[in-house]
Amino acid sequence: MAFISSGYNPAKPMENRITDIGPKHFEQFLPEMCKKNFGKWLYHEILEPGVLMHKAESGDEIYTVRFGGARLMTITHIREICAIADKYCGGKLRFTTRNNIELMVETKDAALKLKAYLNAQKFDGGSQKFPVGGTGAGVTNIVHTQGWVHCHTPATDASGTVKATMDAVFEEFTNMRLPAPVRISMACCLNMCGAVHCSDIAILGIHRKPPMIDHKILDNICEVPLAVAACPTGAIRPTKIEIDGEKYNTVAVKNERCMFCGNCYTMCPAMPLADAQGDGIALMVGGKISNRISHPAFSRVVVPFIPNEPPRWPTMTATVKKILDVYAADAKKYERLGDWACRIGWERFFEKCDLEFTEHLIDDFRDPAYYTWRQTSQFKF
């Protein structure tokens, strides 16, 4: 960045500033109605699936149409979305944290017409391009990681599992007939950049075997100290090994300490972790961030392993659908999935969902914060 020759004024740090570093100020991208009423909104309500209305102190109203997007998009798809925003919304749109896309208009009539237009757009195969929904007591879009498309340590795919799951629960995306919102998340390995540990239903890729070591090339392409230091459980140590009469500097793995995270492979490509038989999916349920009714909660493992079954993952999708259907039929209004399981008892949860229970699924984890500070608004002095 640079400043003009008149110099920098500490009292007015943005004065005469010239820079192309970083994003422009968000205010430039707000619709005029949002800019006018910024910080002065009274409330919002959901008029129907995918359509929201926000009311401002001034009496102004703005209507939002939400439709499902994808985490990985082609340039052609993005340009098509931008063309819709240009035509209907003055070129303005926003992405939600769960990969939904929102278009804002100023009248209810315009919002309903936009919804009808979006739902009418189809791919050549007949499926909807821009399905409207993802609001209220339903299943919104699945936030997920990168999977086989881009990541180097996945135990399963992300885009494939998410597409298969959303196909199975699509009716709940376009409706609001569940007892409460259901957040489904997906992470393709235990490093969990998808933050699935606090979701109603979580799909988690897991490795079950320690890294395979290519001793002959390890010292040529890896910094041994980095590989050793990368292990969070101290399972890796430097060693020497003799193969065909030749000695190699390499590492050894203490298998009983390995938690199959793949950090070593990040530092050392000669320690791959991916394995067709060892890799698969675990399902977790019952997490949430909300303080509403009950305190925030971590997800719990309910299915420890499902083999990878690309391209449609039938066992995994059938299990997710079963859990969702039983919850929808049995829970009380406003009751999140974890709240329902706690009310009926986790033993009954496993019975109702036809899931096998073992002692390994008993959750005795306690966040250290549980003992040190208040972590929820659900308490009384």
Solvent accessible surface area in square Angstrom, and as a share of the most:
residue,aa,sasa,rsa
1,M,121,0.54
2,A,59,0.46
3,F,83,0.35
4,I,71,0.36
5,S,123,0.80
6,S,88,0.57
7,G,41,0.39
8,Y,121,0.46
9,N,55,0.28
10,P,104,0.66
11,A,86,0.67
12,K,115,0.49
13,P,66,0.42
14,M,130,0.58
15,E,79,0.36
16,N,75,0.38
17,R,86,0.31
18,I,98,0.50
19,T,57,0.33
20,D,135,0.70
21,I,107,0.54
22,G,55,0.52
23,P,135,0.85
24,K,140,0.59
25,H,108,0.48
26,F,109,0.45
27,E,84,0.38
28,Q,101,0.45
29,F,118,0.49
30,L,36,0.18
31,P,21,0.13
32,E,118,0.53
33,M,31,0.14
34,C,19,0.11
35,K,74,0.31
36,K,133,0.56
37,N,3,0.02
38,F,120,0.50
39,G,71,0.68
40,K,111,0.47
41,W,75,0.26
42,L,109,0.54
43,Y,108,0.41
44,H,100,0.45
45,E,77,0.34
46,I,61,0.31
47,L,58,0.29
48,E,57,0.25
49,P,32,0.20
50,G,0,0.00
51,V,0,0.00
52,L,13,0.06
53,M,11,0.05
54,H,54,0.24
55,K,48,0.21
56,A,1,0.01
57,E,110,0.50
58,S,73,0.47
59,G,39,0.38
60,D,31,0.16
61,E,51,0.23
62,I,6,0.03
63,Y,18,0.07
64,T,5,0.03
65,V,0,0.00
66,R,46,0.17
67,F,0,0.00
68,G,10,0.10
69,G,17,0.17
70,A,51,0.39
71,R,94,0.34
72,L,79,0.39
73,M,44,0.20
74,T,90,0.52
75,I,108,0.55
76,T,101,0.59
77,H,29,0.13
78,I,65,0.33
79,R,169,0.62
80,E,58,0.26
81,I,3,0.01
82,C,59,0.35
83,A,58,0.45
84,I,10,0.05
85,A,1,0.01
86,D,97,0.50
87,K,143,0.61
88,Y,72,0.27
89,C,14,0.09
90,G,65,0.63
91,G,36,0.35
92,K,52,0.22
93,L,45,0.22
94,R,110,0.40
95,F,105,0.44
96,T,25,0.15
97,T,126,0.73
98,R,41,0.15
99,N,26,0.13
100,N,2,0.01
101,I,0,0.00
102,E,9,0.04
103,L,0,0.00
104,M,26,0.12
105,V,13,0.07
106,E,102,0.46
107,T,74,0.43
108,K,97,0.41
109,D,85,0.44
110,A,38,0.30
111,A,0,0.00
112,L,62,0.31
113,K,130,0.55
114,L,0,0.00
115,K,33,0.14
116,A,63,0.48
117,Y,70,0.26
118,L,0,0.00
119,N,48,0.24
120,A,64,0.49
121,Q,44,0.19
122,K,107,0.46
123,F,91,0.38
124,D,160,0.83
125,G,82,0.79
126,G,45,0.44
127,S,64,0.41
128,Q,49,0.22
129,K,45,0.19
130,F,1,0.00
131,P,18,0.11
132,V,4,0.02
133,G,0,0.00
134,G,4,0.04
135,T,6,0.03
136,G,24,0.23
137,A,26,0.20
138,G,3,0.02
139,V,0,0.00
140,T,4,0.02
141,N,12,0.06
142,I,1,0.01
143,V,37,0.21
144,H,14,0.06
145,T,3,0.02
146,Q,51,0.23
147,G,0,0.00
148,W,122,0.43
149,V,95,0.55
150,H,138,0.62
151,C,31,0.19
152,H,96,0.43
153,T,8,0.05
154,P,14,0.09
155,A,1,0.01
156,T,0,0.00
157,D,16,0.08
158,A,0,0.00
159,S,36,0.23
160,G,18,0.18
161,T,0,0.00
162,V,14,0.08
163,K,108,0.46
164,A,4,0.03
165,T,0,0.00
166,M,25,0.11
167,D,65,0.34
168,A,35,0.27
169,V,1,0.01
170,F,67,0.28
171,E,109,0.49
172,E,19,0.09
173,F,4,0.02
174,T,39,0.23
175,N,51,0.26
176,M,63,0.28
177,R,141,0.52
178,L,12,0.06
179,P,15,0.10
180,A,2,0.02
181,P,41,0.26
182,V,0,0.00
183,R,76,0.28
184,I,0,0.00
185,S,2,0.01
186,M,0,0.00
187,A,0,0.00
188,C,3,0.02
189,C,8,0.05
190,L,69,0.34
191,N,75,0.38
192,M,44,0.19
193,C,103,0.62
194,G,6,0.06
195,A,57,0.44
196,V,0,0.00
197,H,69,0.31
198,C,22,0.13
199,S,5,0.03
200,D,0,0.00
201,I,0,0.00
202,A,0,0.00
203,I,0,0.00
204,L,7,0.03
205,G,0,0.00
206,I,24,0.12
207,H,6,0.03
208,R,115,0.42
209,K,89,0.38
210,P,38,0.24
211,P,12,0.08
212,M,96,0.43
213,I,41,0.21
214,D,63,0.32
215,H,44,0.20
216,K,93,0.39
217,I,73,0.37
218,L,0,0.00
219,D,68,0.35
220,N,122,0.63
221,I,88,0.45
222,C,12,0.07
223,E,107,0.48
224,V,22,0.13
225,P,97,0.61
226,L,89,0.44
227,A,0,0.00
228,V,43,0.24
229,A,82,0.64
230,A,23,0.18
231,C,24,0.14
232,P,76,0.48
233,T,49,0.29
234,G,43,0.41
235,A,4,0.03
236,I,11,0.06
237,R,144,0.52
238,P,82,0.52
239,T,40,0.23
240,K,144,0.61
241,I,60,0.30
242,E,106,0.47
243,I,47,0.24
244,D,132,0.69
245,G,64,0.62
246,E,101,0.45
247,K,153,0.65
248,Y,42,0.16
249,N,66,0.34
250,T,2,0.01
251,V,0,0.00
252,A,23,0.18
253,V,29,0.17
254,K,101,0.43
255,N,89,0.46
256,E,138,0.62
257,R,122,0.45
258,C,23,0.14
259,M,92,0.41
260,F,54,0.23
261,C,13,0.08
262,G,2,0.02
263,N,47,0.24
264,C,10,0.06
265,Y,55,0.21
266,T,66,0.38
267,M,82,0.36
268,C,0,0.00
269,P,77,0.48
270,A,2,0.02
271,M,0,0.00
272,P,49,0.31
273,L,6,0.03
274,A,67,0.52
275,D,31,0.16
276,A,88,0.68
277,Q,129,0.57
278,G,1,0.01
279,D,10,0.05
280,G,0,0.00
281,I,0,0.00
282,A,5,0.04
283,L,0,0.00
284,M,18,0.08
285,V,0,0.00
286,G,6,0.06
287,G,0,0.00
288,K,6,0.03
289,I,125,0.63
290,S,40,0.26
291,N,59,0.30
292,R,133,0.48
293,I,108,0.55
294,S,30,0.19
295,H,95,0.43
296,P,42,0.26
297,A,33,0.25
298,F,85,0.35
299,S,10,0.06
300,R,82,0.30
301,V,57,0.33
302,V,1,0.01
303,V,19,0.11
304,P,69,0.44
305,F,50,0.21
306,I,6,0.03
307,P,72,0.46
308,N,34,0.18
309,E,53,0.24
310,P,69,0.43
311,P,106,0.67
312,R,112,0.41
313,W,4,0.01
314,P,78,0.49
315,T,62,0.36
316,M,0,0.00
317,T,16,0.09
318,A,64,0.49
319,T,20,0.12
320,V,1,0.00
321,K,72,0.31
322,K,78,0.33
323,I,0,0.00
324,L,1,0.01
325,D,62,0.32
326,V,25,0.14
327,Y,0,0.00
328,A,40,0.31
329,A,93,0.72
330,D,52,0.27
331,A,17,0.13
332,K,123,0.52
333,K,147,0.62
334,Y,112,0.42
335,E,18,0.08
336,R,33,0.12
337,L,0,0.00
338,G,7,0.07
339,D,25,0.13
340,W,0,0.00
341,A,0,0.00
342,C,78,0.47
343,R,108,0.40
344,I,34,0.17
345,G,21,0.20
346,W,44,0.15
347,E,130,0.58
348,R,109,0.40
349,F,0,0.00
350,F,12,0.05
351,E,102,0.46
352,K,60,0.25
353,C,2,0.01
354,D,109,0.56
355,L,27,0.13
356,E,143,0.64
357,F,104,0.43
358,T,43,0.25
359,E,117,0.52
360,H,155,0.69
361,L,17,0.08
362,I,112,0.57
363,D,55,0.29
364,D,122,0.63
365,F,117,0.49
366,R,129,0.47
367,D,40,0.21
368,P,95,0.60
369,A,7,0.06
370,Y,125,0.48
371,Y,160,0.61
372,T,97,0.56
373,W,172,0.60
374,R,155,0.57
375,Q,83,0.37
376,T,29,0.17
377,S,74,0.48
378,Q,77,0.34
379,F,66,0.28
380,K,187,0.79
381,F,220,0.91
